[in-house]
């Protein structure tokens, strides 16, 4: 449903937080790790953000040579997987490198960025990737976001942004792990949809959503 129908039992209250995941140039068409349709969701996010009292934005913020980059592994190519000390890691094209144009926020969410009370930079540890707004991929190193949201008496996190089956998914699942309600507004996110088993990473994520109680709106 569109944001104009985001009402009824999904109505926004002061105990909700909008979590805008990685609305960055490199994740939009023309970027280094482009998600199809990524640009199209930005205007809807910009319309949605003023309806929330609490707005949080995450920003991928990798140092050059990050170990999640395929270029850091001889003989490897983007979207290969390798074993890291914290588990299996997808190798990505170099993207959202600190200080580069691709790491900047998309201009169509400029107002949303101004409204944000918190900007969570993630992926800055050169040895550990970080998809989630709450934890690095080792699942133990916290970003501090959960404590902030509790202090603000937030009960539900509403997720939008990129990409649905990776950073949005991991963030929503970790929100549930931290005791928050979690909803994903599907009109305001797009997926990478990599092959996975008999389906794609979307199928994997949505099975996890069902098990964890993440709501799709």
Secondary structure, DSSP 8 states (H G I E B T S, - for coil): --GGG--GGG---TTEEEEEE--BGGGSTTSTT--TTTGGGHHHHHHHHTT-SEEEEEEE-B-TT-TTBGGGSTT--TT-EEEETTEEEE-B-S-SBTTSGGGSB-GGGHHHHHH-SEEEEE--STTS---SSSB-TTSSSB-SHHHHHHHTT--EEEEEEE-IIIIIHHHHHHHHHTT-EEEEEEEEEE----EETTEEHHHHHHHHHHHHT-EE-
